[in-house]
């Protein structure tokens, strides 16, 4: 087992926005961690990122990277279509792996990834977690666990991406391309992962979806059809009891970016985006009321109790045997991919779908 004093050498496969913004500085922020080299989609982009971040080695391809015996771990920052093959090959090359969300194209691939990790129990296998709720996760979980809401009756979750009218002039993103993103739809699976931390998984799913913007222009100016929905309404029966109504949209103007309320037999919790001028650095404003209260009151979360992004720290600590992976292990990743597949199946058939899918 790697000890706290051992150096850990990491390679990067894919060096897009999140890798540059989060993973490179996050890994370098851990004592005894070295990023030796990387490979991106092209030699040109690989050299550009390597030069910008002073990473010494540029590999010709990911096969060459995985053959480098100096590497202890690999961070995968590609689009979902490459996640399963790269994760499985990385584990078979006897290297720890941190894989960008979303976990895979579908739950079949996610299960293959989980099985590969079980064949190598000495290796750490982690999915980059849904970050949106990290700040308030512990507070909400503690409130629910302490009986603040009683038994769950209903969750209403509305997530607006962009909060604008439909705009066909926006560029084609990889998330609009099913060949690259699989069954992943907008931020649907990411927010479901966050809700699983609070309530556990759903047991039934029924969904209606629309693709309002049916064409977009790719980077070459060519018109491409888009079939992935840009508005979805999902009704879920939760395994713990109660229901959830979840809307995620990229085409609804003047809607809130986040509108979340939790209704129980004894209490209510509401989560909204905080006013930056009065929030003391918090992203969210949390309020609540219990049976007998006449109005909602703020639930103050002191700065020291707010959760935060610590993905790279958790990954390195897990390699060193200091802590287990909690955000996010492959078992939880499989559950949110099963949810994604269940929504896709319900959209296709119009039927209620039972989980696990």
Buried (B, 14 or more C-beta within 10 A) or exposed (E): EBEEEEEBBBBBBBBBEBBBEBBBEBBBEBEBBBBBBBBBEEEEBBBBBBEEBEBEBBBEEBEBBBEBEEBBBBBBBBBBBBBBBBBBBBBEBEBBBBBBBBBBBBBBBBBBBBEBBEEBEEBBBBBBBBBBBBBBBBBBBEBBEEEBBBEBBEBBBBBBBBBBEBEEEBEBEEBBBBEBBBBBBBBBBBBBBBBBBBBBBBBBBBBBBEBBBEEBBEEEEEEEEBEBBBBBBBBBBBBEBBBBEBBBBBBBEEBEEBBBBBBBEEBBBBBBBBEEEEEEEBBBBBBBBBEEEEEEEEBEBEEEEBBEBBBBBBBBBBBBEEEEBEBBBBEBBBBBBBBBBBBBBBBEEEEBBEBBB
